[in-house]
Amino acid sequence: MADAAHPTADAISDHLPQAQPAHGPVGVRDPLAVLILGAIGIVFGDIGTSPLYAIKETFAGAHPLPLDKAHIYGVLSLVFWSLTIIVSLKYTLLMMRIDNRGEGGSLALLAMVTRLVRGSKYAVVVTALGIFAAALFYGDSMLTPAISVLSAVEGLQVLSEPLAAYIIPITVSILIFLFMIQSVGTSKIGFLFGPIIVAWFAALAAVGIMNIAAMPNVLAALNPIYALNFFILDGWIAFLAMGSVVLAVTGAEALYADMGHFGAKSIRLGWFWLVFPALMLNYLGQGALLLTTPDAIENPFYKAVPAWGLIPMIALATMATVIASQAVISGAFSITRQAIQLGFLPRLQTIHTSAREQGQIYMPFVNWALLASVLALVLGFKSSSNLAAAYGVAVTGTMTITTLLFAVVVFKVWKSNLIGRLLLVALLLTIDFIFLAATATKITHGGWFPLAVGLVAFTLLMTWKRGRSLLMRCMADESLPVETFLNSLSAKVTRVPGTAVFLTGNAKGIPHALLHNLKHNKVIHERVVFLTVLIEDVPHVPVSGRLEMQHLGRRFYRVLLRFGYMDETDVPSALKGAAALGLEPQEMETSYFLGRETLIPSARPGMALWRESLFAWMTRTATSAMDYFKLPPNRVVELGTQVEI
């Protein structure tokens, strides 16, 4: 379909201060307590499971640190201030003031920023950055289930050394089961997510408090002086340690991405009243343990747990990591759907797993591709420590790009003190670039994997967008003007009863499918509708503003249907709105004509030949427009044509 029409950039400024919850897993009319519980269960799973491996990898990872007071306090101080600045300040207090009609996330932010810079010399760069951030998410969505579930199951080794041989098989079994149940949907078990994750955070806090009680002086590590002293004493080593400290903030993007589901208020309250305190208590507890028992570095998370609580904690950790993985998988489905709607990916089979909740979808291709990648990671890296070397590059890349896009809004829309805005953006970018540079040192140790996945995804996204643009231009150049066609249409042509709806990506000219139908069948229907579906760069388009119709004469009509990138593209239902405008297509008398283009790569200017071949392959793998637009199968006619691009 053709590119979406765009509202003016000024339209976004009215709603920047506060995001409003949109349609999602929890209805906007649900009580605040329900929204908070849902947010805790869905949003905080990733960042909430970081204590399983963050402290361990910082001290015993690729760049080990001495287990003395200066380094333990220094790392704990870095963790606290990283969570404070990146999560509390950047995401919960600042980013959540910037919503695209209530929705957050990299693609929603990109859609909004694109309107702000349209027509400027920075537009192409901004688009490329936003798409690359979305592409990096796929690398993250492969690593998160692998490292989180594996790190939880590794508690078995702490319980009993002989059980170490079962860690990989159990992890693989859990992951296969997790991906196999995706087609069922989470609506039936989703109500358990909140209570389980609340219990997880309560356990984190309780274990932390028990260990802090044995070494209360560890609370002094919250002083930023210790973080500064760490850099003064160690310099380069402290910088490298930032590549592991970042593990404590992985999952921060989920807070912004899920804002439209639960609203900013519920996420903020969940973070400040439960999640942040529980995380810091646990990190401080692990630090206190390492001060008294350095040998616990083997697995400080599980070593901090009393022996009587080890088995329940392993079980709870496994459930928490499965839920965290579920959230990432659902996020991959969601971002893929948004990319399709915005014209960056071909249509893929999308199955709705809940009749009540529009946001719950299942995409078979994405699901099985993720499973294959996750299993390859587990079997290839074999331990959470090895996976941690690959983890973080995609996260810091996404965080940095988000800050750059945030800066566009700050300078284009916000009207506060300029010096204050400059200092704020400088602070956030400095921290992001430090983390990005630190994780870049891990590229040769496995960090190449999420980057490679991101580059492949970026190539696919940009190739499809560019290819569709070239195809639409080619089709438009070869289309016959409506006036010319109507003036030359002979009165002798047979008009058969019923309505013919020709779906076309070009909102001008005569669809090629109609010309082919007239050439071969020698008839035209009594009513002819040229239908173009436009996907707006906003999450939702109200039903009242969805349909636009123009009578072209001789019972020919031009209809534009506008959907948001999170709306259900149900064309037959949307066409019912045409009755109020004088067009009443009867369901059993309406035929839908689709044009199927066979693409022929050529040396014509536009794209490299290999990208044209890639685009042609992506076109062949796309799901039928009939399924995507919910067209009745027994009322669809497909007519093909060959096009050189």
VENMOHU-V110449 format. One record per backbone hydrogen bond with DSSP energy under -1.0 kcal/mol. CO is the residue of the C=O (numbers start at 0). NH is the residue of the N-H. E is the energy in kcal/mol with one decimal. If there is no record, write none. Layout:
CO/NH/E + CO/NH/E
//
This chain:
7/10/-1.2 + 8/11/-1.5 + 11/14/-1.2 + 26/29/-1.6 + 30/34/-2.1 + 31/35/-2.7 + 32/36/-2.3 + 33/37/-2.6 + 34/38/-2.6 + 35/39/-2.6 + 36/40/-2.0 + 37/41/-1.9 + 38/42/-2.5 + 43/47/-2.1 + 48/51/-1.5 + 49/52/-2.0 + 49/53/-2.7 + 52/56/-2.5 + 53/57/-1.7 + 54/58/-1.7 + 55/59/-2.8 + 56/60/-1.2 + 58/64/-1.8 + 65/67/-1.3 + 67/71/-2.6 + 68/72/-2.8 + 69/73/-1.7 + 70/74/-2.6 + 71/75/-2.5 + 72/76/-2.4 + 73/77/-2.1 + 74/78/-2.6 + 75/79/-2.5 + 76/80/-2.5 + 77/81/-2.0 + 78/82/-2.4 + 79/83/-2.2 + 80/84/-2.5 + 81/85/-2.5 + 82/87/-2.4 + 83/88/-2.2 + 84/89/-2.4 + 85/90/-1.5 + 86/91/-2.7 + 88/93/-1.3 + 89/94/-3.4 + 90/95/-1.3 + 93/96/-2.0 + 94/97/-2.0 + 99/102/-1.4 + 102/99/-2.9 + 104/108/-2.7 + 105/109/-2.3 + 106/110/-2.5 + 107/111/-1.7 + 108/112/-2.8 + 109/113/-2.7 + 111/115/-1.1 + 112/116/-1.7 + 116/119/-2.5 + 119/122/-1.2 + 121/125/-2.7 + 122/126/-2.4 + 123/127/-2.4 + 124/128/-2.5 + 125/129/-2.5 + 126/130/-2.5 + 127/131/-2.2 + 128/132/-2.2 + 129/133/-1.9 + 130/134/-2.4 + 131/135/-2.4 + 134/137/-1.1 + 135/139/-1.9 + 136/140/-2.8 + 138/142/-1.7 + 139/143/-2.6 + 142/146/-2.9 + 143/147/-2.4 + 144/148/-1.8 + 145/149/-1.6 + 146/150/-2.1 + 147/151/-1.7 + 148/152/-2.4 + 149/153/-1.6 + 151/154/-1.5 + 152/155/-2.3 + 153/156/-1.2 + 154/158/-1.9 + 155/159/-2.7 + 159/162/-1.5 + 160/163/-2.0 + 161/164/-1.0 + 162/165/-1.8 + 163/166/-1.3 + 165/169/-2.3 + 166/170/-2.5 + 167/171/-2.8 + 168/172/-2.2 + 169/173/-2.5 + 170/174/-2.4 + 171/175/-2.5 + 172/176/-2.3 + 173/177/-2.6 + 174/178/-2.3 + 175/179/-2.1 + 176/180/-1.6 + 180/183/-1.2 + 185/189/-2.6 + 188/191/-1.9 + 189/192/-1.2 + 191/195/-2.1 + 192/196/-2.6 + 193/197/-2.5 + 194/198/-2.4 + 195/199/-2.1 + 196/200/-2.5 + 197/201/-2.4 + 198/202/-2.3 + 199/203/-2.5 + 200/204/-2.4 + 201/205/-2.5 + 202/206/-2.6 + 203/207/-2.2 + 204/208/-2.7 + 205/209/-2.2 + 206/210/-1.7 + 207/211/-2.5 + 208/212/-2.4 + 211/214/-1.1 + 214/217/-1.9 + 215/218/-1.9 + 216/219/-1.9 + 217/220/-2.0 + 218/221/-1.6 + 219/222/-2.0 + 222/225/-1.6 + 223/227/-2.3 + 224/228/-2.8 + 225/229/-1.8 + 226/230/-1.5 + 227/231/-2.1 + 228/232/-2.6 + 229/233/-2.3 + 230/234/-1.8 + 233/236/-1.7 + 234/238/-2.1 + 235/239/-2.4 + 236/240/-2.0 + 237/241/-1.0 + 239/242/-1.4 + 240/243/-1.7 + 240/244/-2.4 + 241/245/-1.7 + 243/246/-1.7 + 244/247/-2.1 + 245/248/-1.7 + 248/251/-1.8 + 251/254/-1.1 + 252/256/-2.7 + 253/257/-2.3 + 255/258/-1.2 + 257/261/-1.5 + 258/262/-2.9 + 259/21/-2.7 + 262/266/-1.4 + 263/267/-2.7 + 264/268/-2.6 + 265/269/-2.2 + 266/270/-2.3 + 267/271/-2.7 + 268/272/-2.4 + 269/273/-1.3 + 269/274/-2.4 + 270/275/-3.0 + 273/277/-2.3 + 274/278/-2.7 + 275/279/-2.4 + 276/280/-2.5 + 277/281/-1.9 + 278/282/-2.6 + 279/283/-2.8 + 280/284/-2.1 + 281/285/-2.5 + 282/286/-2.1 + 283/287/-2.6 + 284/288/-2.2 + 285/289/-2.2 + 286/290/-1.6 + 287/291/-1.3 + 288/292/-3.4 + 292/295/-2.1 + 293/296/-1.8 + 294/297/-1.4 + 295/298/-1.7 + 298/302/-2.6 + 299/303/-1.2 + 301/304/-1.1 + 305/308/-1.4 + 306/309/-1.1 + 308/312/-2.1 + 309/313/-2.4 + 310/314/-2.2 + 311/315/-2.7 + 312/316/-3.0 + 313/317/-2.3 + 314/318/-2.2 + 315/319/-2.6 + 316/320/-2.5 + 317/321/-2.0 + 318/322/-2.2 + 319/323/-2.4 + 320/324/-2.4 + 321/325/-2.4 + 322/326/-2.2 + 323/327/-1.7 + 324/328/-2.6 + 325/329/-2.8 + 326/330/-2.0 + 327/331/-2.1 + 328/332/-2.0 + 329/333/-2.5 + 330/334/-2.9 + 331/335/-1.8 + 332/336/-2.3 + 333/337/-2.4 + 334/338/-2.2 + 335/339/-2.2 + 336/340/-2.6 + 337/341/-2.4 + 338/343/-3.4 + 339/342/-1.3 + 346/622/-3.0 + 350/361/-2.5 + 356/359/-1.5 + 359/352/-1.5 + 361/350/-3.1 + 362/366/-2.6 + 363/367/-2.6 + 364/368/-2.0 + 365/369/-2.4 + 366/370/-2.3 + 367/371/-2.3 + 368/372/-1.9 + 369/373/-3.0 + 370/374/-2.7 + 371/375/-1.9 + 372/376/-2.0 + 373/377/-2.4 + 374/378/-2.7 + 375/379/-2.0 + 376/380/-3.0 + 377/381/-1.9 + 382/386/-2.0 + 383/387/-2.2 + 386/389/-1.1 + 386/390/-1.4 + 391/395/-2.8 + 392/396/-2.0 + 393/397/-2.3 + 394/398/-2.5 + 395/399/-2.2 + 396/400/-2.1 + 397/401/-2.5 + 398/402/-1.9 + 399/403/-2.0 + 400/404/-2.5 + 401/405/-2.5 + 402/406/-2.3 + 403/407/-1.2 + 404/408/-1.4 + 405/409/-2.5 + 406/410/-2.3 + 407/411/-2.0 + 408/412/-2.9 + 408/413/-1.4 + 416/420/-2.1 + 417/421/-2.5 + 418/422/-2.5 + 419/423/-2.3 + 420/424/-2.5 + 421/425/-2.4 + 422/426/-2.4 + 423/427/-2.2 + 424/428/-2.7 + 425/429/-2.4 + 426/430/-2.0 + 427/431/-2.5 + 428/432/-2.9 + 429/433/-2.0 + 430/434/-2.3 + 431/435/-2.7 + 432/436/-2.7 + 433/437/-2.3 + 434/438/-2.6 + 435/439/-1.6 + 438/441/-1.9 + 439/442/-1.5 + 441/444/-1.1 + 441/446/-2.6 + 442/445/-1.2 + 442/447/-1.6 + 445/448/-1.7 + 446/450/-1.1 + 447/451/-2.9 + 448/452/-2.6 + 449/453/-2.6 + 450/454/-2.6 + 451/455/-2.3 + 452/456/-2.7 + 453/457/-2.8 + 454/458/-2.4 + 455/459/-2.2 + 456/460/-2.7 + 457/461/-2.7 + 458/462/-2.3 + 459/463/-2.3 + 460/464/-2.0 + 461/465/-2.5 + 462/466/-2.9 + 463/467/-2.6 + 464/468/-1.8 + 465/469/-2.4 + 466/470/-2.6 + 467/471/-2.7 + 468/472/-2.1 + 469/473/-2.5 + 470/474/-2.8 + 471/475/-2.4 + 472/476/-2.3 + 473/477/-1.4 + 479/509/-1.9 + 480/484/-2.1 + 481/485/-2.8 + 482/486/-2.3 + 483/487/-1.5 + 489/492/-1.3 + 493/523/-2.7 + 495/525/-2.5 + 497/526/-1.9 + 498/590/-2.9 + 499/528/-3.3 + 500/592/-3.2 + 501/530/-2.6 + 510/514/-1.4 + 511/515/-2.4 + 512/516/-2.3 + 513/517/-2.7 + 514/518/-2.3 + 515/519/-2.3 + 516/520/-2.8 + 517/521/-1.2 + 523/495/-1.9 + 526/499/-2.8 + 527/556/-2.8 + 528/501/-3.3 + 529/558/-2.8 + 530/503/-2.8 + 531/560/-2.5 + 533/562/-2.5 + 537/564/-2.1 + 538/565/-2.2 + 541/544/-1.4 + 542/545/-1.5 + 545/561/-3.0 + 547/559/-3.2 + 549/557/-3.1 + 552/555/-1.2 + 554/527/-2.2 + 555/551/-2.5 + 556/529/-3.2 + 557/549/-2.6 + 558/531/-2.3 + 559/547/-2.3 + 560/533/-3.3 + 562/535/-3.0 + 563/566/-1.7 + 567/569/-1.9 + 568/570/-1.0 + 569/573/-2.0 + 570/574/-2.5 + 573/576/-1.6 + 574/577/-2.1 + 575/578/-1.4 + 577/580/-1.2 + 577/582/-2.3 + 578/581/-1.4 + 585/588/-1.6 + 588/498/-2.7 + 590/500/-3.3 + 591/636/-3.1 + 592/502/-2.0 + 593/638/-3.0 + 595/640/-1.9 + 597/642/-2.5 + 599/644/-1.3 + 607/611/-2.1 + 608/612/-2.3 + 609/613/-2.0 + 610/614/-2.7 + 611/615/-2.4 + 612/616/-2.1 + 613/617/-2.5 + 614/618/-2.2 + 615/619/-1.8 + 616/620/-1.5 + 623/627/-2.1 + 624/628/-2.6 + 625/630/-2.7 + 626/629/-1.1 + 628/570/-1.7 + 631/634/-2.3 + 632/635/-1.1 + 634/591/-3.5 + 636/593/-3.0 + 638/595/-2.4 + 640/597/-3.4 + 642/599/-2.7
//
